[in-house]
């Protein structure tokens, strides 16, 4: 079985997330992934870092999407009364 490097796994995660969230600029997806990756910088066991990074980034991107949807809904913004 071919073992991918951590960098390759992170790059593949960025590709999957960019495809899943087409409304987000790729640079935003890359930044979110980089921030999640930095949170796990000091981990000694690296086997699951890419998976954890992708999960964390996906959660953050979903929240961003929900926030944007809420803000654009009628009455969704705080000053819309």
C-alpha positions in Angstrom: 0.0 0.0 0.0 1.3 3.4 -0.9 1.7 5.7 2.1 1.0 9.4 1.4 2.9 12.0 3.1 1.2 14.3 5.6 1.6 17.2 3.1 0.0 15.2 0.3 -2.9 14.3 2.6 -3.4 17.9 3.6 -3.3 19.1 0.0 -5.9 16.4 -0.9 -8.1 17.6 2.0 -7.9 21.2 0.7 -9.0 19.9 -2.7 -12.0 18.0 -1.3 -13.1 20.9 0.9 -12.8 23.4 -2.0 -15.0 21.1 -4.0 -17.5 20.7 -1.2 -17.7 24.4 -0.5 -17.7 26.0 -4.0 -19.0 29.3 -2.7 -15.9 29.8 -0.5 -12.8 31.1 -2.2 -10.1 28.5 -2.3 -7.8 30.9 -0.4 -10.3 30.9 2.5 -10.4 27.1 2.5 -6.6 27.0 2.4 -6.4 29.5 5.4 -8.9 27.5 7.4 -7.0 24.2 6.8 -3.7 26.0 7.7 -5.2 27.2 10.9 -6.5 23.8 11.9 -3.1 22.3 10.9 -1.3 24.8 13.2 -3.5 23.7 16.1 -2.0 20.2 15.8 1.6 21.4 15.3 2.9 20.0 18.5 1.4 16.6 18.3 3.9 13.8 18.4 1.6 11.1 16.9 1.1 12.3 13.3 -0.9 9.3 11.9 -4.3 11.0 12.0 -3.4 14.7 11.7 -4.7 15.1 8.2 -8.0 13.5 9.1 -8.4 15.7 12.2 -7.4 18.8 10.2 -10.0 18.0 7.5 -12.8 17.4 10.1 -12.0 20.6 12.0 -11.8 22.7 8.8 -15.1 21.2 7.5 -16.9 22.1 10.7 -15.6 25.7 10.5 -16.6 26.0 6.9 -20.1 24.7 7.6 -20.4 27.3 10.4 -19.2 30.0 8.0 -21.8 28.9 5.5 -24.6 28.8 8.1 -23.6 32.2 9.4 -23.6 33.7 5.8 -27.0 32.0 5.1 -28.5 33.4 8.4 -27.1 36.9 7.7 -28.6 37.0 4.2 -32.0 35.7 5.3 -34.8 38.3 5.8 -34.5 39.5 9.4 -31.2 37.6 9.8 -29.0 40.6 10.3 -29.0 42.3 13.7 -30.0 45.7 12.3 -32.8 44.5 10.1 -35.8 45.5 12.2 
